[in-house]
Amino acid sequence: MEQYTIGVDVGGTKTAYGVLDGGKNIVARLSHPSDASCPPGAFFDRIAANIRDLMDANRIQKENLRGVGVGVPSFVLFEEGRILKTSNLTNLRDFPARAYLEEKLGGVRVILDNDAHAAAIAEHRLGAGRGFDNLLYCPVSTGVSSAIIIGNRIFRGSYGWSGESGHMIMTPDDGVECGCGNRGCVMSWCSGSMIAKHVKNWIDAGEKSCIPEFAGGGEINCLHIEQAYNAGDVLARRAVAQMIKYLGVWTYNLYVTFNINCFIFGGGLLKMWRNLEDNGKGGNLLESMKEVFDRHNKNSMPVYFKEAELGDDFGVIGAAELL
């Protein structure tokens, strides 16, 4: 009898679902925008309803389902399956998500973990991390985070949320306030959501830019910054330079903390800004980050910056791998 697994990747902007067969092939997909205004019960009611729809559409009975893996961009008490807080979806806090979903799904097994942990497991087993006993997986997207593989096992720490290094403080009490409640963390300076806030603040303070024109008068996002960057806009280039600076310093701090020499990067921002134009030359965020890292790194041992290999499906595959 064919056995299936469902992976759910909850992101700051999108929630994606995948049905995987026994060979770990994705045989059905579903996605929708993540609604940051939803209270946690309503948010997970929608997830449960979509899981039931996927089961019905693919004729999956409960006995054919190994379980559901869910990756969330949150501080997670892993053993309990409870979300403590979520920086980009701030209503998702202090919520027993695993138990709630298991009840809504009639007792289907659910494993819930931080989304970076899930993706790290997937890349280590099936992607760019194959062959490395130790690695750091670093998503750069709406938020910034990391996950740690040591001795071929995910390291979760004392409570389950190890790797939330995007909230490492770089400039105490200085900068834009992050959803974690602090000012001056890595994420507050260089995540996709926060860099747009910096740009808006600069423009509101009177600085000139063509970014609002690309935004059509609407809310500024990273696509508009990229478009303005490639048009030579000074403010957009300042924003990208700020991101590169803090991302490079962040990775160096992780390296000297863990002495792990393999960094794997994923996330929508890395993909979006793969081909920033710089004086007619092609460039990308990953290469620029490595240049900053190398300026601070004072030894010659090899350090690898690699791009995740599982493409847009890494989050869904990683969530399923939690099972």
RAZIRA-V660309 format. One record per pair of residues at least 12 apart in sequence whose C-alpha atoms are under 6 Angstrom apart, sorted by the first residue. I is the first residue (numbers start at 1). J is the second residue. If there is no record, write none. Layout:
I_J ; I_J
This chain:
3_22 ; 3_64 ; 3_65 ; 4_20 ; 4_21 ; 4_22 ; 4_65 ; 4_66 ; 5_19 ; 5_20 ; 5_65 ; 5_66 ; 5_67 ; 6_18 ; 6_19 ; 6_68 ; 6_320 ; 7_68 ; 7_69 ; 7_316 ; 7_319 ; 7_320 ; 8_70 ; 8_316 ; 8_319 ; 9_71 ; 9_315 ; 9_316 ; 10_71 ; 10_72 ; 12_88 ; 13_33 ; 13_34 ; 14_32 ; 14_33 ; 14_34 ; 15_31 ; 15_32 ; 15_34 ; 16_30 ; 16_31 ; 17_29 ; 17_30 ; 17_31 ; 18_316 ; 36_89 ; 39_91 ; 40_92 ; 67_108 ; 67_109 ; 67_110 ; 68_110 ; 69_110 ; 69_111 ; 69_112 ; 69_319 ; 69_320 ; 69_322 ; 70_112 ; 70_319 ; 71_112 ; 71_113 ; 71_114 ; 71_115 ; 71_319 ; 72_114 ; 72_115 ; 73_114 ; 73_115 ; 74_86 ; 74_114 ; 75_161 ; 76_160 ; 76_161 ; 77_159 ; 77_160 ; 78_113 ; 78_160 ; 81_98 ; 81_112 ; 82_95 ; 82_96 ; 82_97 ; 83_95 ; 87_179 ; 87_180 ; 116_147 ; 117_147 ; 118_318 ; 118_319 ; 119_314 ; 119_315 ; 119_318 ; 120_137 ; 122_318 ; 127_309 ; 127_310 ; 128_308 ; 128_309 ; 133_151 ; 133_152 ; 134_149 ; 134_150 ; 134_151 ; 135_149 ; 135_260 ; 135_262 ; 136_148 ; 136_263 ; 137_263 ; 137_264 ; 137_265 ; 138_264 ; 138_265 ; 139_265 ; 139_266 ; 139_267 ; 140_267 ; 140_269 ; 141_192 ; 141_267 ; 141_268 ; 141_269 ; 142_191 ; 142_192 ; 142_193 ; 143_191 ; 144_166 ; 144_187 ; 144_191 ; 145_164 ; 145_165 ; 145_166 ; 146_163 ; 147_163 ; 166_186 ; 166_187 ; 167_185 ; 167_186 ; 168_185 ; 168_186 ; 169_184 ; 169_185 ; 170_184 ; 170_185 ; 171_184 ; 172_184 ; 176_188 ; 190_243 ; 196_221 ; 209_235 ; 211_224 ; 211_228 ; 230_277 ; 244_289 ; 248_289 ; 248_292 ; 248_293 ; 252_293 ; 261_303 ; 262_304 ; 263_305 ; 264_306 ; 264_307 ; 264_308 ; 265_307 ; 265_308 ; 266_308
